[in-house]
Amino acid sequence: MKIGYFWKPLLWLAIICYALFIPAKDIPLKPFLNIPYFDKIVHFSLFFVLCVLLFRPFKRIEMKYYFWAPFTSIIFGAVLELIQHTISISRSTNIYDFMANATGIIASVVFFYLFVSGRKLEKLF
């Protein structure tokens, strides 16, 4: 398997890990961040992007990308959510965060299918 195809999703996964494991006291508090459920929007967005970035590499190595990209994303979402409280003492496992992750992944499948797959835009991913 060509690991080089996965550099973008791996880089994004590193960003996700940083965002999920940073101590809560280090998260900047800005007035515009006081949006209700802003953390769920962040979870949705992080995993939406991860799954979109996984489609192209799986497609290039001729795997069932509509299965493997969401499956891989959901596994990462579940594992990271489960170990979040272990790595960061100020964070905890939250089923609603996982549901936001899963919703972002589902939305990415629809987005990729409708707007990206087979189009010029696909080369960006």
Buried (B, 14 or more C-beta within 10 A) or exposed (E): EEEEBBEBBEEBBEEBBEBBBEEEEEBEEEEEEEEEEEBBEBBBBBBBBBBBBBBBBBBEEEEEBBEBBBBBBBEBBBEBBEBBEEEBEEBEBBEEBBBBBBBBBBBBBEBBEEEBBEEEEBEEB
